Amino acid sequence: MKKSLCEIIKYFFFGVLSTILNYILFVIFIKVGIHYVISNIVTYGIAVIISFWLNAKFVFEDQNKARMQKLSKYIVNRIVLLTVENLMLIYLVETVKMSAEWAKLPIFIVLLVANYFISKFWIFN
């Protein structure tokens, strides 16, 4: 199997794992009464830490010692994507009137694809 195809498969596999964790925690936080935006910020932060480690170690097989620089780029990227995610979430919940639990699902797909390309070509290049 070509290296790039294998990399994409691993990225989506580990992305789905961190997304499932993010979603489960998000729903739990909402069910215990935490506002959906606060829930999203906290669970997103947890998923980012796990995702960076999985991507560096297993997906992009990063052996480079400049991991702090990559972590900095990763955090900047994720703050931008978190802002986009929160804006999309607020729009879908407040304007479209979707439940927060359902609104988060299509957002995951958009951000998963965007983050792959940003990670591949900017962070772990």
Secondary structure as GFF3:
##gff-version 3
##sequence-region A 1 125
A	DSSP	alpha_helix	3	31	.	.	.	ID=ss1
A	DSSP	alpha_helix	36	54	.	.	.	ID=ss2
A	DSSP	pi_helix	55	59	.	.	.	ID=ss3
A	DSSP	alpha_helix	67	90	.	.	.	ID=ss4
A	DSSP	pi_helix	91	95	.	.	.	ID=ss5
A	DSSP	alpha_helix	100	118	.	.	.	ID=ss6
A	DSSP	pi_helix	119	123	.	.	.	ID=ss7
###
